[in-house]
Amino acid sequence: MVRRAKTGDPGLRGVPLSPGVARAPSRLRAVPLDSRAMVGPALQFELHRTDPRTRARLGRVSTRHGSFDTPAFMPVGTQGTVKGILPDHLAATGSQIILGNTYHLMLRPGSKVVAELGDLHRFMAWPGPILTDSGGFQVFSLADINQIDDHGVTFRSHIDGSIVQLTPERSMQVQNDLGADIIMAFDECPDPHKPIEYQQLAVDRTVRWAEQCVAAHARKDDQSLFGIVQGGTNESLRLRCAEKLIAMELPGYAIGGLAVGEGFDAMKRVLSYTTPALPEHKPRYLMGVGFPRDIVAAVREGMDMFDCVMPTRNGRNAYAFTMDGPIRLRNSRFANDAGPVESGCDCYACRHFTRGAVRHFFLAGEMLGPILLSLHNIRFYQRLMADVRRAIGEGRFDEFAANDPRAALGGADPDASEPEGKEEAS
Amino acid sequence: MVRRAKTGDPGLRGVPLSPGVARAPSRLRAVPLDSRAMVGPALQFELHRTDPRTRARLGRVSTRHGSFDTPAFMPVGTQGTVKGILPDHLAATGSQIILGNTYHLMLRPGSKVVAELGDLHRFMAWPGPILTDSGGFQVFSLADINQIDDHGVTFRSHIDGSIVQLTPERSMQVQNDLGADIIMAFDECPDPHKPIEYQQLAVDRTVRWAEQCVAAHARKDDQSLFGIVQGGTNESLRLRCAEKLIAMELPGYAIGGLAVGEGFDAMKRVLSYTTPALPEHKPRYLMGVGFPRDIVAAVREGMDMFDCVMPTRNGRNAYAFTMDGPIRLRNSRFANDAGPVESGCDCYACRHFTRGAVRHFFLAGEMLGPILLSLHNIRFYQRLMADVRRAIGEGRFDEFAANDPRAALGGADPDASEPEGKEEAS
């Protein structure tokens, strides 16, 4: 059973969110147990300003569970929680929208269970906007796949070994149960090294599956279905995919199949020809990206929404982002360091704890180490997004992208090979 | 180096704390990085009221880092953190004083490191009162002991296998470095099944070691040293130990060596003759106790302070205290349960999350399961203490103890044998 919105959500209704201003955490505290979604249109996108020298844009997306400012970064809450972070602290990082993983939630606890408990907002105690992915990326990158055909994908559950099928219809059913504000079409995300013939096949399948998703989507008044542009690094494939999806008049569009090993320059090239093909007055979401450098580059090309596990996964592994570059808090040089993780940072960890204490928590196996650095890293990303939005708003994004040290902060993810990544990859 | 108090702590100075009223969590948020201890006497104890029909008493203890209402429950922060709980959420449970473990902190990160980083308040980001134990109980119950003699205890570190000696002087030095408001004399806590001759020897040693602690304590203006009454279940030993310690005119007294397997009735008997021997106008602390039933019984005998790992350790193992008795959140009957962990509870977990979601977090190995139930269980204990204080204040503690279901909530700790207990036993 899917419960529908009846009454307004006192936690978020009417809360004015300005670019760069974090939502006050106290708002979330007041959300009573039986709060449900807001009334209003499923999605509105206001385009406030476009940068004069780049394609960067400042906007706001409104959903039935509140609004978020764009460009926006969405922390990843794979299994119904951003690992180790309570919702009030998550809101205090300035996060306005979060992402949930369909693949993980359909396997455990199951989307029907989430629906019976209210919906994903209620389950996660996150009254603000949520986006769920389609499960496609996880199936292709994580699962033990038995078969891919035009109907969908058959794979073995990593929880209990049972055989599960994911199809466009099933992905829609699961996402309708979960009840996120933005849901994603089921797509095929092929290995970028497969030949052009396969990429072509995957694009055709992605387009056909998107049509099936549109037909199967049962909650169009509540949930906005975004299409996903695939096509690898091939311009004509990307443009053809975009064209077909745009004809479906979906409320938003994503670019998938990037940040999968093609490299920074290839990603920028794909964005440079794909983004201009997307509708100007609809939000644009670059899936699974990325390092601060990648986000700044993608904003420059006109992308509005981002998600990535790096702040949380790296945080759990004692890796902290700072304006001066990343640091590893397990390092012995921090043992007696009485300074905060990052000087000048206003996150909970930096306002209250020393580097020496954070290092101790990691060495002692205390949860507080992962918790504090996850909080810090998410806040680092949200500070970046707030500064990006401010720069666009003031017409100086080009200067920001040229001078801010974060615009150069990239490179290989040092923790990509760690097993925890599997649980949370998006 | 031990840093001393210079400036006031804006987070707690002047905050009125009434019995039963939780400290507002927002107070802690405002504590700046460089906050230090308050000025004022090291310890004051106000005895507000004594119950007309029992020995239960209502009071308040003031330290240089703020006050706490008695009877008080102290959550245990073994390694510089109450596991998984950020200080603002801990304060929101109504906790006013917390406990740190000398044994664990001296081994890792080392008391000098804590002192160099400020002190234990700064290290834990807890600006309120802290009590540290002497390390004695852990050494006797957890460590791989090489030798016990009149000088102290030699044991093998569980961290790196090195040989460590703990003596009265060393315990004082470590606790002076840590800088807690209340520190404990180094005592011998013998196996209660050892013969009377050994209990006698342990009492003599405990008294002699207490004298050495008094002589070695280097921060009498900042930190209040409590003596620990030992003597097993032998009345004359207990009374003799109490008498000798009282002659030292310490600012407070603890009863140790209980909740070590002697049983509920034996504990009550020991309290019935030991408590009246303690000074009326000094706080009385029953170490390591216990179940709600044990606490209510000890309050009846006139005890003021308590600590126990049960709310947190059991919480991490999916065991939740409720007014209707304990529940195990891993149980499949909670899978679709949309109610809170405990109906009527005002803790963060109960206000925001369903039983079904909490169960999922445990099954999925998410940190949020342990975090949410630790918060709930601590709040359960603090609600108990607030109700106990209110009952004493209104002259109806006897009725409360006779009728409240929590006064009967005891029994064997179902998780006592789990390995995590070792890390946190106090």
Interface residues (C-beta under 8 A of the other chain):
Chain A: S26 R29 V31 P32 L33 Q79 G80 T81 K83 G84 L86 P87 D88 H89 R108 P109 V113 E116 L117 G118 R122 F123 M124 A125 A335 N336 A338 P340 Y348 R351 H352 F353 T354 G356 A357 R359 H360 F361 L363 A364 E366 M367 L368 P370 I371
Chain B: S26 R29 V31 P32 L33 Q79 G80 T81 K83 G84 L86 P87 D88 H89 R108 P109 V113 E116 L117 G118 R122 F123 M124 A125 A335 N336 A338 P340 Y348 R351 H352 F353 T354 G356 A357 R359 H360 F361 L363 A364 E366 M367 L368 P370 I371
